[in-house]
């Protein structure tokens, strides 16, 4: 008997990050905010030329992309302190006497 293999069509984009061109789609709104703030602060408030405005915007975008592009946990998890575990041995002393239901006196 000949078995016919049936192939299922699978959407290749399932589970992948959305992109707009070469840029990740989740980065565009923060980048627009960074560009707007750099325009307002550098060009509007400090009255510097477009070279400085674009340089500050590019610096802000690059910093944001490095910190958040592939999950901020990759960079920011390095700064979380790990717990310090210690093993000790001690004598168990019950707080309540199970026979009487009253509290045990401290020694």
C-alpha distances in whole Angstrom, upper triangle without the diagonal:
4,6,10,13,15,19,22,25,28,31,33,36,35,38,40,43,45,47,49,49,49,51,50,50,52,54,56,58,60,60,62,64,65,66,68,70,71,72,74,75,76,76,78,80,81,81,79,78,74,73,74,72,69,69,70,67,65,66,65,61,61,62,60,57,57,58,55,52,50,51,54,54,53,57,58,57,59,62,61,63,61,62,64,63,65,65,68,69,71,72,71,73,72,74,74,75,72,75,77,76,79,79,79,82,82,83
4,6,9,13,16,19,22,25,28,29,33,33,35,37,40,42,43,46,46,46,48,46,47,49,51,53,55,57,57,59,61,62,63,65,67,67,69,71,72,72,73,75,77,78,78,76,74,71,70,71,69,66,66,66,64,61,62,62,58,57,59,57,54,54,55,52,49,47,48,52,51,50,54,56,55,57,60,59,61,59,60,62,62,64,64,67,68,70,72,70,73,72,74,74,75,72,75,78,76,78,78,79,82,81,83
4,6,9,12,16,19,21,25,26,30,29,31,33,37,38,40,43,43,43,45,43,44,45,48,50,52,53,54,56,58,59,60,62,64,64,66,68,69,69,70,72,74,74,75,73,71,68,67,68,66,63,63,63,60,58,59,59,55,54,56,54,50,51,52,49,46,43,45,48,48,47,51,53,51,53,56,55,57,55,57,59,58,61,61,64,65,67,69,67,70,69,70,71,72,69,72,74,72,75,75,76,79,78,80
4,6,9,13,16,19,22,24,27,27,29,31,35,36,37,40,40,40,42,41,41,43,46,47,49,51,51,53,55,56,57,59,61,62,63,65,66,67,67,69,71,72,72,70,69,65,64,65,63,60,61,61,58,56,57,56,53,52,53,51,48,49,50,47,44,42,43,47,46,46,49,51,50,52,55,54,56,55,56,59,58,61,61,64,65,68,69,68,70,69,71,71,72,70,73,75,73,75,75,76,79,79,80
4,6,10,13,15,19,20,24,23,25,27,31,32,34,37,36,37,39,37,38,39,42,43,46,47,48,49,52,53,53,55,57,58,59,61,63,63,64,66,67,68,69,67,65,62,61,62,60,57,57,57,54,52,53,53,49,48,50,48,44,45,46,43,40,38,39,43,42,42,45,47,46,48,51,51,53,51,53,55,55,58,58,61,62,65,66,65,68,67,68,68,70,67,70,73,70,73,73,73,76,76,77
4,7,10,12,16,18,21,21,23,25,29,30,32,34,34,35,36,35,35,37,40,41,43,45,45,47,49,50,51,53,55,56,57,59,61,61,62,63,65,66,66,65,63,59,59,60,58,55,55,55,52,50,52,51,47,47,48,46,43,44,44,41,38,36,38,41,41,41,44,46,45,47,50,49,52,50,52,55,54,57,57,61,62,65,66,65,67,66,67,68,69,67,70,72,70,72,72,72,75,75,77
4,6,9,13,14,18,17,20,22,25,26,28,30,31,31,33,31,32,33,36,37,39,41,42,43,46,47,47,49,51,52,53,55,57,57,58,59,61,62,63,61,59,56,55,56,54,51,51,52,49,47,48,47,43,43,44,42,39,40,41,38,35,33,34,38,38,37,41,43,42,44,47,46,49,48,49,52,52,55,56,59,61,63,65,63,66,65,66,66,68,66,69,71,69,71,70,71,74,73,75
4,6,10,12,15,14,17,19,23,23,26,28,29,29,30,29,29,30,33,34,36,38,39,40,43,44,45,47,49,49,51,53,54,55,55,57,59,60,60,59,57,54,53,54,52,49,49,49,46,44,46,45,41,41,42,40,37,38,38,35,32,30,32,35,35,35,39,40,40,42,45,44,47,46,47,50,50,53,54,57,59,61,63,62,64,63,64,64,66,64,67,69,66,69,68,69,72,71,73
4,7,9,12,12,15,17,20,20,22,25,25,26,27,26,26,28,31,31,33,36,36,37,40,41,42,43,46,46,47,49,51,52,52,54,56,57,57,55,54,50,50,51,48,45,46,46,43,41,43,42,38,38,40,37,34,36,36,33,30,28,30,34,34,34,37,39,38,41,44,43,46,45,47,50,50,54,55,58,60,62,64,62,65,64,64,65,67,65,68,70,68,70,69,70,73,72,74
4,6,9,8,12,13,16,17,19,22,23,23,24,23,23,24,27,28,30,32,33,34,37,38,39,40,42,43,44,47,48,49,49,51,52,54,54,52,51,47,47,48,45,42,43,43,40,38,40,38,35,35,36,34,31,32,33,29,27,25,26,30,30,30,33,35,35,37,40,39,42,41,44,47,47,50,51,55,57,59,61,60,62,61,61,62,65,63,66,68,65,67,66,67,70,69,71
4,6,6,9,10,13,14,16,18,19,20,21,19,19,21,24,25,27,29,29,31,33,34,35,37,39,40,41,43,45,45,46,47,49,50,50,49,48,44,44,44,42,39,40,40,37,35,37,35,32,32,33,31,28,29,30,27,24,22,24,28,28,28,31,33,33,36,38,38,41,40,43,46,46,50,51,55,57,59,61,60,62,61,61,62,65,63,66,68,65,67,66,67,70,69,71
4,6,8,8,12,12,14,17,17,17,19,17,18,20,22,23,26,27,28,29,32,33,33,35,37,38,39,41,43,43,44,45,47,48,49,47,45,42,41,42,40,37,37,38,34,33,34,33,29,29,31,28,25,27,28,25,21,20,22,26,26,26,29,31,31,33,36,36,39,39,41,44,45,48,50,53,56,58,60,59,61,61,61,63,65,63,67,68,65,67,66,67,69,68,70
4,6,6,8,9,11,14,15,15,16,14,14,16,19,20,22,24,24,26,28,29,30,32,34,35,36,38,39,40,40,42,44,45,45,44,42,39,39,39,37,34,35,34,31,30,31,30,26,26,28,25,22,24,25,22,19,17,19,23,24,24,27,28,29,31,34,34,37,37,39,43,44,47,49,52,55,57,59,58,60,60,60,61,64,62,66,67,64,66,65,66,68,67,69
4,6,9,10,13,16,17,18,18,15,15,16,19,21,23,24,25,27,29,30,31,33,35,36,37,39,40,41,42,43,45,46,47,45,44,41,41,41,38,36,36,36,33,31,32,31,27,27,28,26,23,25,25,21,19,17,18,22,23,23,26,27,27,30,33,32,35,35,37,40,41,45,46,50,52,54,56,55,57,56,57,58,60,59,62,64,61,62,61,62,65,64,66
4,7,9,12,16,18,17,17,14,14,15,17,20,21,22,24,26,27,28,30,31,33,34,36,37,38,39,40,42,43,44,45,44,43,39,39,39,37,34,34,34,31,29,30,28,25,25,26,23,20,22,22,18,16,14,15,19,19,19,23,24,24,27,29,28,32,31,34,37,38,41,43,46,49,51,53,52,54,53,54,55,57,56,60,61,58,60,58,59,62,60,63
4,6,9,13,14,13,13,11,11,12,15,17,19,20,21,23,25,25,27,29,30,31,33,35,36,36,38,39,41,41,42,41,40,36,36,36,34,31,31,31,28,26,27,26,22,22,23,21,18,19,20,16,14,12,14,17,18,18,21,23,23,26,28,28,31,31,34,37,39,42,44,48,50,52,55,54,56,55,56,57,60,59,62,64,61,62,60,61,64,62,64
4,6,10,12,11,10,7,8,9,11,13,15,16,17,19,21,22,23,25,27,27,29,31,32,33,34,35,37,38,38,37,36,33,32,32,30,27,28,27,24,23,24,22,19,19,20,17,14,16,17,13,11,10,12,15,17,17,19,21,22,24,26,27,30,31,33,37,38,42,44,48,50,52,55,54,56,56,56,57,60,59,63,64,61,62,60,61,63,62,64
4,7,10,10,9,6,6,8,10,11,13,15,16,17,20,21,21,23,25,26,27,29,31,31,32,34,35,36,37,36,34,31,31,31,29,26,27,26,23,22,24,22,18,19,20,18,15,18,18,15,12,13,14,17,20,20,22,23,25,27,29,29,33,34,36,40,41,45,47,51,54,56,58,57,59,59,58,60,63,62,65,66,63,64,63,64,66,65,67
4,6,6,6,4,5,8,9,10,13,15,14,16,18,19,19,22,24,24,25,28,29,29,30,32,33,34,35,33,32,28,28,28,26,23,24,24,21,19,21,20,16,17,19,17,14,17,18,15,12,13,15,18,21,21,22,24,25,28,29,30,34,35,38,41,43,47,49,53,56,58,61,60,62,61,61,63,66,65,68,70,66,67,66,67,69,67,69
4,6,5,6,6,9,10,9,12,14,13,14,17,18,18,20,22,23,23,26,27,28,28,29,32,33,32,31,29,26,26,27,24,21,23,23,19,18,21,20,16,17,19,17,15,18,19,17,14,16,18,21,23,23,24,26,28,30,32,33,37,38,41,44,46,50,52,56,59,61,64,63,65,64,64,66,69,68,72,72,69,70,68,70,71,70,72
4,6,8,9,12,12,11,15,17,15,16,19,19,19,21,24,24,24,27,29,28,28,30,33,33,33,31,29,25,25,26,24,21,22,23,20,18,21,20,16,17,20,18,16,18,21,18,15,17,20,22,25,24,25,27,29,31,33,34,38,39,42,46,48,51,54,57,60,63,66,65,67,67,66,68,71,70,74,75,72,73,71,72,74,72,74
4,7,9,12,11,11,15,16,14,16,19,19,18,21,24,23,24,27,28,28,28,30,32,33,32,30,29,25,24,25,23,20,21,22,19,16,18,18,15,14,17,16,13,15,18,16,13,14,18,20,23,21,22,25,27,28,30,32,35,36,40,43,45,49,51,55,58,60,63,63,65,65,65,67,70,69,73,74,70,71,69,70,72,70,72
4,6,9,8,8,12,12,11,13,16,15,16,18,20,20,21,24,25,25,26,28,30,30,30,28,27,23,23,23,21,18,19,19,16,14,16,15,12,12,15,13,10,13,15,13,10,12,15,17,20,19,20,22,24,26,27,29,33,34,37,41,43,47,49,53,56,58,61,60,62,62,62,64,67,66,70,71,68,69,67,68,69,67,69
4,6,6,7,10,11,11,13,15,16,16,19,21,21,23,25,26,26,27,29,30,31,32,30,29,26,25,25,23,20,21,21,17,16,17,16,12,13,15,12,9,12,14,11,8,10,12,14,17,17,18,20,22,24,26,27,30,32,35,38,40,44,46,50,53,55,58,57,59,59,59,61,64,63,67,68,64,65,63,64,66,64,66
4,5,6,8,10,10,12,14,15,16,18,20,21,22,24,25,26,27,28,30,31,31,30,29,26,26,26,23,21,22,21,18,17,19,17,14,15,17,14,12,15,16,12,10,12,14,16,19,19,20,21,24,26,27,28,32,33,36,40,42,45,48,51,54,56,59,58,60,59,59,61,64,63,67,67,64,65,63,64,66,65,67
4,6,7,8,9,11,13,14,15,17,18,20,21,23,24,25,26,27,29,30,31,30,29,26,27,26,23,21,22,21,17,17,18,16,13,14,15,12,10,13,13,10,9,11,11,13,16,17,18,19,21,23,24,25,29,30,33,37,39,42,45,48,51,53,56,55,56,56,55,57,60,60,63,64,61,61,60,61,63,61,63
4,6,6,6,9,10,11,12,14,16,16,18,20,21,22,23,24,26,27,28,26,26,23,23,22,20,18,18,17,14,13,14,12,9,11,12,8,7,11,11,8,8,11,12,13,16,17,17,18,20,22,23,25,28,30,33,37,39,43,45,49,52,54,57,56,57,57,57,59,62,61,65,66,62,63,61,62,64,62,64
4,6,5,6,9,10,10,12,14,15,16,18,20,21,21,22,24,25,26,25,24,21,21,21,18,16,18,17,13,13,15,13,10,12,14,11,10,14,14,12,11,14,15,16,20,20,20,21,24,26,27,28,32,34,37,40,43,46,49,52,55,57,60,59,61,60,60,62,65,64,68,69,65,66,64,65,67,65,67
4,5,5,6,9,10,11,12,14,15,16,18,20,20,21,22,24,25,25,24,21,22,22,18,17,19,17,13,15,16,13,11,14,15,11,12,16,15,13,13,16,16,17,20,21,21,21,24,26,27,28,31,33,36,40,42,46,49,52,55,57,59,58,60,59,58,60,63,63,67,67,64,64,62,64,65,64,66
4,5,5,6,9,10,10,12,14,15,16,18,19,20,21,22,23,23,23,20,21,20,17,16,17,14,11,12,13,10,8,11,11,8,9,13,12,10,11,15,15,14,18,19,18,18,21,23,23,25,28,31,34,37,40,43,46,49,53,54,57,56,58,57,56,58,62,62,65,66,62,63,61,62,63,61,64
4,5,5,6,9,10,10,12,14,15,16,17,18,20,21,22,20,20,17,18,17,14,12,13,12,8,9,11,8,6,9,10,8,9,12,13,12,12,16,16,16,20,20,19,20,23,25,25,27,30,33,36,39,42,46,49,52,55,57,60,59,61,60,59,62,65,65,69,69,66,66,64,65,66,64,66
4,5,5,6,9,10,10,12,14,15,16,16,18,20,20,20,19,16,18,17,13,12,15,13,9,11,13,11,9,13,14,12,13,16,16,15,15,19,20,19,23,24,23,23,26,28,28,30,33,36,39,42,45,49,52,55,58,60,62,62,63,63,62,64,67,67,71,71,67,68,66,67,68,66,69
4,5,5,6,9,10,10,12,14,15,15,16,18,19,19,19,17,18,17,13,13,15,13,10,12,13,10,10,13,13,11,13,16,16,15,16,20,20,19,22,24,22,22,25,27,26,28,32,34,37,40,43,47,50,53,56,58,60,60,61,60,59,61,65,65,69,69,65,65,63,65,66,64,66
4,5,5,6,9,10,10,12,13,14,15,16,17,17,17,15,16,14,11,11,12,9,6,9,10,6,7,10,10,9,11,14,14,14,15,19,19,18,22,22,20,20,24,25,25,27,30,33,36,39,42,46,49,52,55,57,60,59,61,61,60,62,65,65,69,69,66,66,64,65,66,64,66
4,6,5,6,9,10,10,11,12,14,15,16,15,14,12,13,12,8,8,10,8,5,8,10,8,8,12,13,12,13,16,17,17,17,21,22,21,25,25,23,24,27,29,28,30,34,37,40,43,46,49,53,56,59,61,64,63,64,64,63,66,69,69,73,73,70,70,67,69,70,68,70
4,5,5,6,9,10,10,10,12,14,15,15,15,13,15,14,10,11,13,11,8,12,13,11,11,15,16,14,16,19,19,19,20,24,24,23,27,28,26,26,29,31,30,32,35,38,41,44,47,51,54,57,60,62,65,64,65,65,64,66,69,69,73,73,70,70,67,69,70,68,70
4,5,5,6,8,10,10,10,12,14,14,15,14,15,13,10,11,13,10,8,12,12,10,11,15,15,14,16,19,18,19,20,24,24,22,26,27,25,24,28,29,28,30,33,36,39,42,45,49,52,55,58,60,62,62,63,63,61,64,67,68,71,71,68,68,65,67,67,65,68
4,5,5,5,7,9,10,10,11,11,12,10,11,9,6,8,9,6,6,9,10,8,10,13,14,14,16,18,18,19,20,24,25,23,27,27,25,25,28,29,28,31,34,37,40,43,46,49,53,56,59,61,64,63,65,65,63,66,69,70,74,74,70,70,67,69,69,67,69
4,6,6,5,6,9,10,10,10,10,9,11,10,6,8,11,9,8,11,13,12,13,16,17,17,19,21,22,22,23,27,27,26,30,30,28,28,32,33,32,34,38,41,44,46,50,53,57,59,63,64,67,67,68,68,67,69,73,73,77,77,73,73,71,72,73,71,73
4,6,6,5,6,9,9,11,12,12,14,12,9,12,14,11,11,15,15,14,15,19,19,18,21,23,23,24,25,29,29,27,31,32,29,29,33,33,32,34,38,41,44,47,50,53,57,59,63,64,67,66,67,67,66,68,72,72,76,76,72,72,69,71,71,69,71
4,6,6,5,6,8,9,12,12,13,11,8,12,13,10,10,14,14,13,15,18,18,18,21,22,22,23,25,29,29,27,30,31,28,28,31,32,30,33,36,39,42,45,48,51,55,57,61,62,65,65,66,66,64,67,70,71,75,75,71,70,68,69,70,68,70
4,6,6,5,6,6,8,9,10,7,5,9,10,8,9,13,13,12,15,17,17,18,21,22,23,24,25,29,29,28,31,31,29,28,32,32,31,34,37,40,43,46,49,53,56,59,62,64,67,67,68,68,67,69,73,73,77,77,74,73,71,72,72,70,72
4,6,6,5,5,6,7,10,8,6,9,11,10,11,14,15,15,17,19,20,21,23,25,26,26,27,31,32,30,34,34,32,32,35,36,35,37,40,44,47,49,53,56,60,62,66,67,70,70,71,71,70,72,76,77,80,80,77,76,74,75,75,73,75
4,6,5,8,10,10,13,12,9,13,15,13,14,17,18,17,19,22,22,22,25,27,27,28,29,33,33,31,35,36,33,33,37,37,36,38,41,45,47,50,54,57,60,63,66,68,71,70,71,71,70,72,76,76,80,80,76,76,73,74,75,73,75
4,6,8,11,13,15,12,11,15,16,14,15,18,18,17,20,22,22,23,25,27,27,28,30,33,33,31,35,35,33,32,36,36,35,37,40,43,46,49,52,55,59,61,65,66,69,68,69,69,68,70,74,75,78,78,74,74,71,72,73,71,73
4,6,9,11,13,10,10,14,14,12,14,18,17,17,20,22,22,23,26,27,27,29,30,34,34,32,35,35,33,32,36,36,34,37,40,43,46,49,52,55,59,61,65,66,69,69,70,70,69,71,75,76,80,79,76,75,72,73,74,71,73
4,7,9,12,10,10,13,14,13,15,18,19,19,21,23,24,24,27,29,29,30,32,35,36,34,37,37,35,35,39,39,37,40,43,46,49,52,55,58,62,64,68,69,73,72,73,74,72,75,78,79,83,83,79,78,76,77,77,75,77
4,7,8,6,7,11,11,11,13,15,16,17,19,21,21,23,25,26,27,29,30,33,34,32,36,36,33,33,37,37,36,39,42,45,48,50,54,57,61,63,67,69,72,72,73,73,72,75,78,79,83,83,79,79,76,77,77,75,77
4,6,6,7,9,10,11,13,15,16,17,19,20,22,23,25,26,28,29,29,33,34,33,36,36,33,34,38,38,37,40,43,46,49,52,55,59,62,65,69,70,74,74,75,75,74,77,80,81,85,85,81,81,78,79,80,77,79
4,5,5,6,8,10,10,12,14,15,16,18,20,21,22,24,26,27,27,30,32,31,34,34,32,32,36,36,36,39,42,45,48,51,54,58,61,64,68,69,73,72,74,74,73,76,79,79,83,83,80,80,77,78,79,77,78
4,5,5,6,9,10,10,12,14,15,16,18,20,21,22,24,26,26,29,31,30,33,32,30,31,35,35,34,37,41,43,47,49,53,56,59,62,66,68,71,71,73,73,72,75,79,79,83,83,80,79,77,78,78,76,77
4,5,5,6,8,10,10,12,14,15,16,18,20,21,23,24,25,28,29,28,31,31,28,29,33,32,32,35,38,41,44,47,50,53,57,60,63,65,69,69,70,71,70,72,76,76,80,80,77,76,74,75,75,73,74
4,5,5,6,9,10,11,12,14,15,17,18,20,21,22,23,27,28,26,30,30,27,28,32,32,31,34,37,40,44,46,50,53,56,59,63,65,68,68,69,69,68,71,74,75,79,79,75,75,72,73,74,72,74
4,6,5,6,8,10,10,12,14,15,16,18,20,21,21,24,26,25,29,28,26,27,31,31,31,34,37,40,43,46,49,52,56,59,62,64,68,67,69,69,68,71,74,75,78,79,75,75,73,74,74,72,74
4,5,5,6,9,10,10,12,14,15,16,18,20,20,24,25,24,27,26,24,25,29,28,28,32,35,37,41,43,47,50,54,57,60,62,66,65,67,68,67,70,73,73,77,77,74,74,71,72,73,70,72
4,5,5,6,9,10,11,12,14,15,17,18,19,23,23,22,25,25,22,23,27,27,26,29,32,35,39,41,45,48,51,54,58,60,63,63,64,65,64,67,70,70,74,74,71,71,68,69,70,67,69
4,5,5,6,9,10,11,12,14,15,16,17,21,22,20,24,24,22,22,26,27,26,29,32,35,38,41,45,48,51,54,58,60,63,63,64,64,63,66,69,70,73,74,70,70,68,69,70,67,69
4,5,5,6,8,10,10,12,14,15,15,19,20,19,23,22,20,21,25,25,26,28,32,34,38,41,44,47,50,54,57,59,62,62,64,64,64,66,70,70,74,74,71,71,68,69,70,68,69
4,6,5,6,9,10,11,12,14,15,18,19,18,21,20,18,19,23,22,23,26,29,32,35,38,41,44,48,51,54,56,60,60,61,62,61,64,67,67,71,72,68,68,66,66,67,65,66
4,5,5,6,9,10,11,12,13,17,17,16,19,19,17,17,21,21,21,24,27,30,33,36,39,43,46,49,53,55,58,58,59,59,59,61,65,65,69,69,66,66,63,64,65,63,64
4,5,5,6,9,10,11,11,15,16,15,18,18,16,17,21,22,22,25,28,31,34,37,40,43,47,50,53,55,58,58,60,60,59,62,65,65,69,69,66,66,64,65,66,64,65
4,5,5,6,9,10,10,13,15,14,17,16,14,16,19,20,20,23,27,29,32,35,38,42,45,48,52,54,57,57,59,59,59,61,65,65,68,69,66,66,64,64,65,63,65
4,5,5,6,9,10,13,14,12,15,14,12,13,17,17,17,20,23,26,29,32,35,39,42,45,49,51,54,54,56,56,56,58,61,62,65,66,63,63,60,61,62,59,61
4,6,5,6,8,11,11,10,14,14,12,12,16,17,17,20,23,26,29,32,35,38,42,45,48,50,53,53,55,55,54,57,60,60,64,64,61,61,59,60,61,59,60
4,6,5,5,9,10,10,13,12,11,13,16,17,18,21,24,26,30,33,35,39,42,45,49,51,54,54,55,56,55,58,61,61,65,65,62,62,60,61,62,60,62
4,6,6,8,9,8,11,10,8,11,14,14,16,18,22,23,27,30,33,36,39,43,46,48,52,51,54,54,54,56,59,59,63,64,61,61,59,59,60,58,60
4,6,8,8,6,9,8,7,8,11,12,13,15,19,21,24,27,30,34,37,40,43,46,49,48,50,51,50,53,56,56,60,61,57,58,55,56,57,55,56
4,6,5,5,8,9,8,9,12,14,15,16,20,22,25,28,31,35,38,41,44,46,49,49,50,51,50,52,56,55,59,60,57,57,55,56,57,55,57
4,6,7,10,10,10,12,14,16,18,19,23,24,27,31,33,37,39,43,46,48,51,51,53,53,53,55,58,58,61,62,59,60,58,58,60,58,60
4,7,8,7,9,11,13,15,17,18,21,22,26,29,31,34,37,40,44,46,49,48,51,51,51,53,56,55,59,60,57,58,56,56,58,56,58
4,5,6,8,9,10,13,15,15,19,20,23,26,28,32,34,38,41,43,46,45,47,47,47,49,52,52,56,57,54,54,52,53,54,53,54
4,5,6,6,8,10,12,12,16,18,21,24,26,30,33,36,40,42,45,44,46,46,46,48,51,51,55,56,53,53,51,51,53,51,53
4,5,5,5,8,10,10,13,14,17,21,23,27,29,33,36,38,41,41,43,43,43,45,48,48,52,53,50,50,48,48,50,48,50
4,6,6,8,10,11,14,15,19,22,24,27,30,34,37,39,43,42,45,45,45,48,51,50,54,55,52,53,50,51,52,50,51
4,6,6,8,10,13,15,19,21,24,28,31,34,38,40,43,43,45,46,46,49,52,52,56,56,54,54,51,51,52,50,52
4,5,6,7,11,13,17,20,22,26,29,32,36,38,41,41,43,43,43,46,49,49,53,54,51,51,48,49,50,47,49
4,5,5,9,10,13,16,19,23,26,29,32,35,38,38,40,40,40,43,46,46,50,51,48,48,45,46,47,45,46
4,6,8,10,13,16,19,22,25,29,32,35,38,38,40,41,41,44,47,47,51,52,49,49,47,47,47,45,46
4,6,9,13,15,18,22,25,28,32,34,37,37,39,40,40,43,46,47,50,51,48,48,45,45,46,43,45
4,6,9,12,16,19,22,25,29,31,34,34,36,37,36,39,42,43,47,47,44,44,42,42,43,40,42
4,6,9,12,16,19,22,26,28,31,31,33,34,34,37,40,41,45,45,42,42,39,39,40,37,38
4,7,9,13,16,19,23,25,28,29,31,32,32,35,38,38,42,43,41,40,38,37,38,36,37
4,6,10,13,16,19,21,25,25,27,28,28,32,34,35,39,40,37,37,34,34,34,32,33
4,7,10,13,17,19,22,23,25,27,28,31,33,34,38,39,37,36,33,32,33,30,31
4,7,10,13,16,19,20,23,24,25,28,31,31,35,36,34,34,31,30,31,28,29
4,7,10,13,16,18,20,22,24,27,29,30,33,35,33,32,29,28,29,26,26
4,7,10,14,15,18,20,22,25,27,28,31,32,31,31,28,26,27,24,24
4,7,10,12,15,18,20,23,24,25,29,30,29,28,25,23,24,21,21
4,7,9,13,15,18,21,22,23,26,28,27,26,23,21,22,19,19
4,6,9,12,15,18,19,20,23,24,24,23,20,17,18,15,15
4,6,10,12,15,16,17,20,21,21,20,17,15,15,13,13
4,6,9,12,13,14,17,18,17,17,15,12,14,12,13
4,6,9,10,12,14,15,15,14,11,9,10,9,10
4,6,7,9,12,12,11,11,9,7,10,10,12
4,7,9,12,12,10,9,6,6,8,9,12
4,6,9,8,6,6,4,6,9,11,14
4,6,6,5,6,6,6,9,12,14
4,6,5,8,9,9,13,16,18
4,6,8,10,11,14,17,19
4,5,9,10,13,16,18
4,7,9,12,15,18
4,6,9,12,15
4,6,9,12
4,6,9
4,6
4
